[in-house]
Amino acid sequence: MGRGVCLVCLWLAGCASSPQDHWLGEDKAKHFVVSALIAAAANSLAHQQQDEPHAAVALGFTMAVGLGKEAYDLRPGGTGWGWRDLCWDLLGASTGYLATESLQR
């Protein structure tokens, strides 16, 4: 799974982003932490409901929230689509999923 995350991030890094969208911008920590928390909660809920596969539930739900946020940013006066934001969302989601998955075993 780790290789897939790295490949997706490298692919997204090559996509166009606005010049104001820095890799280590202030909002990137927020994307990471919120995504980690959402994925951890979704993974815990998936375990309680015995939904399989847990990774698909946790990562899919978290990335849907991240994509929704980026779509919201496309509105007039918004910050615009942020591929780098989605990279941080994916890294946070993976971290939250792996952290809770390790506690479930």
Chimera marker file (.cmm) of the C-alpha trace (Angstrom):
<marker_set name="trace">
<marker id="1" x="0.000" y="0.000" z="0.000" r="1" g="1" b="0" radius="0.5"/>
<marker id="2" x="2.869" y="2.393" z="0.788" r="1" g="1" b="0" radius="0.5"/>
<marker id="3" x="4.216" y="2.183" z="-2.752" r="1" g="1" b="0" radius="0.5"/>
<marker id="4" x="0.804" y="3.039" z="-4.151" r="1" g="1" b="0" radius="0.5"/>
<marker id="5" x="0.561" y="6.125" z="-1.951" r="1" g="1" b="0" radius="0.5"/>
<marker id="6" x="4.012" y="7.262" z="-3.073" r="1" g="1" b="0" radius="0.5"/>
<marker id="7" x="3.171" y="6.702" z="-6.733" r="1" g="1" b="0" radius="0.5"/>
<marker id="8" x="-0.068" y="8.651" z="-6.483" r="1" g="1" b="0" radius="0.5"/>
<marker id="9" x="1.700" y="11.526" z="-4.730" r="1" g="1" b="0" radius="0.5"/>
<marker id="10" x="4.452" y="11.615" z="-7.344" r="1" g="1" b="0" radius="0.5"/>
<marker id="11" x="1.851" y="11.599" z="-10.121" r="1" g="1" b="0" radius="0.5"/>
<marker id="12" x="-0.134" y="14.377" z="-8.485" r="1" g="1" b="0" radius="0.5"/>
<marker id="13" x="3.037" y="16.396" z="-7.902" r="1" g="1" b="0" radius="0.5"/>
<marker id="14" x="3.496" y="16.642" z="-11.651" r="1" g="1" b="0" radius="0.5"/>
<marker id="15" x="0.034" y="18.119" z="-12.129" r="1" g="1" b="0" radius="0.5"/>
<marker id="16" x="-0.478" y="21.826" z="-12.404" r="1" g="1" b="0" radius="0.5"/>
<marker id="17" x="-0.891" y="23.689" z="-9.144" r="1" g="1" b="0" radius="0.5"/>
<marker id="18" x="-1.154" y="27.367" z="-8.474" r="1" g="1" b="0" radius="0.5"/>
<marker id="19" x="2.097" y="29.152" z="-7.634" r="1" g="1" b="0" radius="0.5"/>
<marker id="20" x="0.680" y="30.025" z="-4.196" r="1" g="1" b="0" radius="0.5"/>
<marker id="21" x="0.136" y="26.340" z="-3.368" r="1" g="1" b="0" radius="0.5"/>
<marker id="22" x="3.375" y="25.478" z="-1.588" r="1" g="1" b="0" radius="0.5"/>
<marker id="23" x="4.152" y="21.910" z="-0.509" r="1" g="1" b="0" radius="0.5"/>
<marker id="24" x="4.713" y="23.022" z="3.069" r="1" g="1" b="0" radius="0.5"/>
<marker id="25" x="2.083" y="25.749" z="3.232" r="1" g="1" b="0" radius="0.5"/>
<marker id="26" x="0.185" y="26.439" z="6.443" r="1" g="1" b="0" radius="0.5"/>
<marker id="27" x="-2.891" y="24.571" z="5.224" r="1" g="1" b="0" radius="0.5"/>
<marker id="28" x="-1.008" y="21.345" z="4.478" r="1" g="1" b="0" radius="0.5"/>
<marker id="29" x="-0.756" y="20.389" z="8.162" r="1" g="1" b="0" radius="0.5"/>
<marker id="30" x="-4.506" y="20.921" z="8.466" r="1" g="1" b="0" radius="0.5"/>
<marker id="31" x="-5.153" y="18.673" z="5.472" r="1" g="1" b="0" radius="0.5"/>
<marker id="32" x="-2.893" y="15.982" z="6.948" r="1" g="1" b="0" radius="0.5"/>
<marker id="33" x="-4.326" y="16.064" z="10.486" r="1" g="1" b="0" radius="0.5"/>
<marker id="34" x="-7.992" y="16.288" z="9.505" r="1" g="1" b="0" radius="0.5"/>
<marker id="35" x="-7.585" y="13.475" z="6.971" r="1" g="1" b="0" radius="0.5"/>
<marker id="36" x="-5.784" y="11.316" z="9.540" r="1" g="1" b="0" radius="0.5"/>
<marker id="37" x="-8.586" y="11.843" z="12.048" r="1" g="1" b="0" radius="0.5"/>
<marker id="38" x="-11.325" y="11.117" z="9.491" r="1" g="1" b="0" radius="0.5"/>
<marker id="39" x="-9.586" y="7.943" z="8.301" r="1" g="1" b="0" radius="0.5"/>
<marker id="40" x="-8.998" y="6.765" z="11.878" r="1" g="1" b="0" radius="0.5"/>
<marker id="41" x="-12.663" y="7.276" z="12.731" r="1" g="1" b="0" radius="0.5"/>
<marker id="42" x="-13.851" y="5.629" z="9.503" r="1" g="1" b="0" radius="0.5"/>
<marker id="43" x="-11.529" y="2.656" z="10.036" r="1" g="1" b="0" radius="0.5"/>
<marker id="44" x="-12.689" y="2.200" z="13.632" r="1" g="1" b="0" radius="0.5"/>
<marker id="45" x="-16.310" y="2.358" z="12.494" r="1" g="1" b="0" radius="0.5"/>
<marker id="46" x="-15.619" y="-0.150" z="9.705" r="1" g="1" b="0" radius="0.5"/>
<marker id="47" x="-14.152" y="-2.544" z="12.272" r="1" g="1" b="0" radius="0.5"/>
<marker id="48" x="-17.183" y="-2.135" z="14.530" r="1" g="1" b="0" radius="0.5"/>
<marker id="49" x="-19.574" y="-2.724" z="11.629" r="1" g="1" b="0" radius="0.5"/>
<marker id="50" x="-17.348" y="-5.521" z="10.303" r="1" g="1" b="0" radius="0.5"/>
<marker id="51" x="-17.277" y="-3.898" z="6.880" r="1" g="1" b="0" radius="0.5"/>
<marker id="52" x="-14.626" y="-5.330" z="4.592" r="1" g="1" b="0" radius="0.5"/>
<marker id="53" x="-12.197" y="-4.191" z="3.320" r="1" g="1" b="0" radius="0.5"/>
<marker id="54" x="-11.411" y="-1.668" z="6.016" r="1" g="1" b="0" radius="0.5"/>
<marker id="55" x="-8.857" y="0.196" z="3.898" r="1" g="1" b="0" radius="0.5"/>
<marker id="56" x="-11.390" y="0.871" z="1.153" r="1" g="1" b="0" radius="0.5"/>
<marker id="57" x="-13.886" y="2.250" z="3.664" r="1" g="1" b="0" radius="0.5"/>
<marker id="58" x="-11.395" y="4.433" z="5.527" r="1" g="1" b="0" radius="0.5"/>
<marker id="59" x="-9.388" y="5.723" z="2.570" r="1" g="1" b="0" radius="0.5"/>
<marker id="60" x="-12.354" y="5.981" z="0.213" r="1" g="1" b="0" radius="0.5"/>
<marker id="61" x="-14.456" y="8.014" z="2.622" r="1" g="1" b="0" radius="0.5"/>
<marker id="62" x="-11.552" y="10.271" z="3.586" r="1" g="1" b="0" radius="0.5"/>
<marker id="63" x="-10.564" y="10.987" z="-0.002" r="1" g="1" b="0" radius="0.5"/>
<marker id="64" x="-14.198" y="11.667" z="-0.905" r="1" g="1" b="0" radius="0.5"/>
<marker id="65" x="-14.216" y="14.351" z="1.797" r="1" g="1" b="0" radius="0.5"/>
<marker id="66" x="-10.913" y="15.738" z="0.451" r="1" g="1" b="0" radius="0.5"/>
<marker id="67" x="-12.213" y="15.810" z="-3.116" r="1" g="1" b="0" radius="0.5"/>
<marker id="68" x="-15.362" y="17.530" z="-1.903" r="1" g="1" b="0" radius="0.5"/>
<marker id="69" x="-13.258" y="20.186" z="-0.188" r="1" g="1" b="0" radius="0.5"/>
<marker id="70" x="-11.269" y="20.786" z="-3.364" r="1" g="1" b="0" radius="0.5"/>
<marker id="71" x="-14.482" y="21.021" z="-5.403" r="1" g="1" b="0" radius="0.5"/>
<marker id="72" x="-15.745" y="23.568" z="-2.875" r="1" g="1" b="0" radius="0.5"/>
<marker id="73" x="-12.512" y="25.550" z="-3.354" r="1" g="1" b="0" radius="0.5"/>
<marker id="74" x="-13.363" y="25.918" z="-7.072" r="1" g="1" b="0" radius="0.5"/>
<marker id="75" x="-16.232" y="28.290" z="-6.267" r="1" g="1" b="0" radius="0.5"/>
<marker id="76" x="-15.786" y="31.970" z="-7.153" r="1" g="1" b="0" radius="0.5"/>
<marker id="77" x="-13.552" y="33.558" z="-4.548" r="1" g="1" b="0" radius="0.5"/>
<marker id="78" x="-12.217" y="30.146" z="-3.471" r="1" g="1" b="0" radius="0.5"/>
<marker id="79" x="-8.570" y="29.133" z="-3.388" r="1" g="1" b="0" radius="0.5"/>
<marker id="80" x="-8.834" y="26.879" z="-6.439" r="1" g="1" b="0" radius="0.5"/>
<marker id="81" x="-8.143" y="23.185" z="-6.906" r="1" g="1" b="0" radius="0.5"/>
<marker id="82" x="-5.121" y="21.980" z="-4.948" r="1" g="1" b="0" radius="0.5"/>
<marker id="83" x="-3.422" y="18.777" z="-6.086" r="1" g="1" b="0" radius="0.5"/>
<marker id="84" x="-0.889" y="19.197" z="-3.321" r="1" g="1" b="0" radius="0.5"/>
<marker id="85" x="-3.715" y="19.450" z="-0.807" r="1" g="1" b="0" radius="0.5"/>
<marker id="86" x="-4.950" y="16.078" z="-2.053" r="1" g="1" b="0" radius="0.5"/>
<marker id="87" x="-1.467" y="14.612" z="-1.640" r="1" g="1" b="0" radius="0.5"/>
<marker id="88" x="-1.472" y="15.701" z="1.994" r="1" g="1" b="0" radius="0.5"/>
<marker id="89" x="-5.021" y="14.349" z="2.363" r="1" g="1" b="0" radius="0.5"/>
<marker id="90" x="-3.844" y="10.971" z="1.060" r="1" g="1" b="0" radius="0.5"/>
<marker id="91" x="-0.801" y="10.926" z="3.329" r="1" g="1" b="0" radius="0.5"/>
<marker id="92" x="-2.934" y="11.832" z="6.334" r="1" g="1" b="0" radius="0.5"/>
<marker id="93" x="-5.587" y="9.269" z="5.441" r="1" g="1" b="0" radius="0.5"/>
<marker id="94" x="-2.952" y="6.565" z="5.096" r="1" g="1" b="0" radius="0.5"/>
<marker id="95" x="-1.419" y="7.508" z="8.426" r="1" g="1" b="0" radius="0.5"/>
<marker id="96" x="-4.757" y="7.508" z="10.234" r="1" g="1" b="0" radius="0.5"/>
<marker id="97" x="-5.724" y="4.190" z="8.674" r="1" g="1" b="0" radius="0.5"/>
<marker id="98" x="-2.404" y="2.504" z="9.488" r="1" g="1" b="0" radius="0.5"/>
<marker id="99" x="-2.395" y="3.844" z="13.054" r="1" g="1" b="0" radius="0.5"/>
<marker id="100" x="-5.841" y="2.514" z="13.863" r="1" g="1" b="0" radius="0.5"/>
<marker id="101" x="-5.276" y="-0.707" z="11.949" r="1" g="1" b="0" radius="0.5"/>
<marker id="102" x="-2.202" y="-1.451" z="14.046" r="1" g="1" b="0" radius="0.5"/>
<marker id="103" x="-4.265" y="-0.914" z="17.226" r="1" g="1" b="0" radius="0.5"/>
<marker id="104" x="-6.999" y="-3.282" z="16.010" r="1" g="1" b="0" radius="0.5"/>
<marker id="105" x="-4.670" y="-6.298" z="15.782" r="1" g="1" b="0" radius="0.5"/>
<link id1="1" id2="2" r="1" g="1" b="0" radius="0.2"/>
<link id1="2" id2="3" r="1" g="1" b="0" radius="0.2"/>
<link id1="3" id2="4" r="1" g="1" b="0" radius="0.2"/>
<link id1="4" id2="5" r="1" g="1" b="0" radius="0.2"/>
<link id1="5" id2="6" r="1" g="1" b="0" radius="0.2"/>
<link id1="6" id2="7" r="1" g="1" b="0" radius="0.2"/>
<link id1="7" id2="8" r="1" g="1" b="0" radius="0.2"/>
<link id1="8" id2="9" r="1" g="1" b="0" radius="0.2"/>
<link id1="9" id2="10" r="1" g="1" b="0" radius="0.2"/>
<link id1="10" id2="11" r="1" g="1" b="0" radius="0.2"/>
<link id1="11" id2="12" r="1" g="1" b="0" radius="0.2"/>
<link id1="12" id2="13" r="1" g="1" b="0" radius="0.2"/>
<link id1="13" id2="14" r="1" g="1" b="0" radius="0.2"/>
<link id1="14" id2="15" r="1" g="1" b="0" radius="0.2"/>
<link id1="15" id2="16" r="1" g="1" b="0" radius="0.2"/>
<link id1="16" id2="17" r="1" g="1" b="0" radius="0.2"/>
<link id1="17" id2="18" r="1" g="1" b="0" radius="0.2"/>
<link id1="18" id2="19" r="1" g="1" b="0" radius="0.2"/>
<link id1="19" id2="20" r="1" g="1" b="0" radius="0.2"/>
<link id1="20" id2="21" r="1" g="1" b="0" radius="0.2"/>
<link id1="21" id2="22" r="1" g="1" b="0" radius="0.2"/>
<link id1="22" id2="23" r="1" g="1" b="0" radius="0.2"/>
<link id1="23" id2="24" r="1" g="1" b="0" radius="0.2"/>
<link id1="24" id2="25" r="1" g="1" b="0" radius="0.2"/>
<link id1="25" id2="26" r="1" g="1" b="0" radius="0.2"/>
<link id1="26" id2="27" r="1" g="1" b="0" radius="0.2"/>
<link id1="27" id2="28" r="1" g="1" b="0" radius="0.2"/>
<link id1="28" id2="29" r="1" g="1" b="0" radius="0.2"/>
<link id1="29" id2="30" r="1" g="1" b="0" radius="0.2"/>
<link id1="30" id2="31" r="1" g="1" b="0" radius="0.2"/>
<link id1="31" id2="32" r="1" g="1" b="0" radius="0.2"/>
<link id1="32" id2="33" r="1" g="1" b="0" radius="0.2"/>
<link id1="33" id2="34" r="1" g="1" b="0" radius="0.2"/>
<link id1="34" id2="35" r="1" g="1" b="0" radius="0.2"/>
<link id1="35" id2="36" r="1" g="1" b="0" radius="0.2"/>
<link id1="36" id2="37" r="1" g="1" b="0" radius="0.2"/>
<link id1="37" id2="38" r="1" g="1" b="0" radius="0.2"/>
<link id1="38" id2="39" r="1" g="1" b="0" radius="0.2"/>
<link id1="39" id2="40" r="1" g="1" b="0" radius="0.2"/>
<link id1="40" id2="41" r="1" g="1" b="0" radius="0.2"/>
<link id1="41" id2="42" r="1" g="1" b="0" radius="0.2"/>
<link id1="42" id2="43" r="1" g="1" b="0" radius="0.2"/>
<link id1="43" id2="44" r="1" g="1" b="0" radius="0.2"/>
<link id1="44" id2="45" r="1" g="1" b="0" radius="0.2"/>
<link id1="45" id2="46" r="1" g="1" b="0" radius="0.2"/>
<link id1="46" id2="47" r="1" g="1" b="0" radius="0.2"/>
<link id1="47" id2="48" r="1" g="1" b="0" radius="0.2"/>
<link id1="48" id2="49" r="1" g="1" b="0" radius="0.2"/>
<link id1="49" id2="50" r="1" g="1" b="0" radius="0.2"/>
<link id1="50" id2="51" r="1" g="1" b="0" radius="0.2"/>
<link id1="51" id2="52" r="1" g="1" b="0" radius="0.2"/>
<link id1="52" id2="53" r="1" g="1" b="0" radius="0.2"/>
<link id1="53" id2="54" r="1" g="1" b="0" radius="0.2"/>
<link id1="54" id2="55" r="1" g="1" b="0" radius="0.2"/>
<link id1="55" id2="56" r="1" g="1" b="0" radius="0.2"/>
<link id1="56" id2="57" r="1" g="1" b="0" radius="0.2"/>
<link id1="57" id2="58" r="1" g="1" b="0" radius="0.2"/>
<link id1="58" id2="59" r="1" g="1" b="0" radius="0.2"/>
<link id1="59" id2="60" r="1" g="1" b="0" radius="0.2"/>
<link id1="60" id2="61" r="1" g="1" b="0" radius="0.2"/>
<link id1="61" id2="62" r="1" g="1" b="0" radius="0.2"/>
<link id1="62" id2="63" r="1" g="1" b="0" radius="0.2"/>
<link id1="63" id2="64" r="1" g="1" b="0" radius="0.2"/>
<link id1="64" id2="65" r="1" g="1" b="0" radius="0.2"/>
<link id1="65" id2="66" r="1" g="1" b="0" radius="0.2"/>
<link id1="66" id2="67" r="1" g="1" b="0" radius="0.2"/>
<link id1="67" id2="68" r="1" g="1" b="0" radius="0.2"/>
<link id1="68" id2="69" r="1" g="1" b="0" radius="0.2"/>
<link id1="69" id2="70" r="1" g="1" b="0" radius="0.2"/>
<link id1="70" id2="71" r="1" g="1" b="0" radius="0.2"/>
<link id1="71" id2="72" r="1" g="1" b="0" radius="0.2"/>
<link id1="72" id2="73" r="1" g="1" b="0" radius="0.2"/>
<link id1="73" id2="74" r="1" g="1" b="0" radius="0.2"/>
<link id1="74" id2="75" r="1" g="1" b="0" radius="0.2"/>
<link id1="75" id2="76" r="1" g="1" b="0" radius="0.2"/>
<link id1="76" id2="77" r="1" g="1" b="0" radius="0.2"/>
<link id1="77" id2="78" r="1" g="1" b="0" radius="0.2"/>
<link id1="78" id2="79" r="1" g="1" b="0" radius="0.2"/>
<link id1="79" id2="80" r="1" g="1" b="0" radius="0.2"/>
<link id1="80" id2="81" r="1" g="1" b="0" radius="0.2"/>
<link id1="81" id2="82" r="1" g="1" b="0" radius="0.2"/>
<link id1="82" id2="83" r="1" g="1" b="0" radius="0.2"/>
<link id1="83" id2="84" r="1" g="1" b="0" radius="0.2"/>
<link id1="84" id2="85" r="1" g="1" b="0" radius="0.2"/>
<link id1="85" id2="86" r="1" g="1" b="0" radius="0.2"/>
<link id1="86" id2="87" r="1" g="1" b="0" radius="0.2"/>
<link id1="87" id2="88" r="1" g="1" b="0" radius="0.2"/>
<link id1="88" id2="89" r="1" g="1" b="0" radius="0.2"/>
<link id1="89" id2="90" r="1" g="1" b="0" radius="0.2"/>
<link id1="90" id2="91" r="1" g="1" b="0" radius="0.2"/>
<link id1="91" id2="92" r="1" g="1" b="0" radius="0.2"/>
<link id1="92" id2="93" r="1" g="1" b="0" radius="0.2"/>
<link id1="93" id2="94" r="1" g="1" b="0" radius="0.2"/>
<link id1="94" id2="95" r="1" g="1" b="0" radius="0.2"/>
<link id1="95" id2="96" r="1" g="1" b="0" radius="0.2"/>
<link id1="96" id2="97" r="1" g="1" b="0" radius="0.2"/>
<link id1="97" id2="98" r="1" g="1" b="0" radius="0.2"/>
<link id1="98" id2="99" r="1" g="1" b="0" radius="0.2"/>
<link id1="99" id2="100" r="1" g="1" b="0" radius="0.2"/>
<link id1="100" id2="101" r="1" g="1" b="0" radius="0.2"/>
<link id1="101" id2="102" r="1" g="1" b="0" radius="0.2"/>
<link id1="102" id2="103" r="1" g="1" b="0" radius="0.2"/>
<link id1="103" id2="104" r="1" g="1" b="0" radius="0.2"/>
<link id1="104" id2="105" r="1" g="1" b="0" radius="0.2"/>
</marker_set>
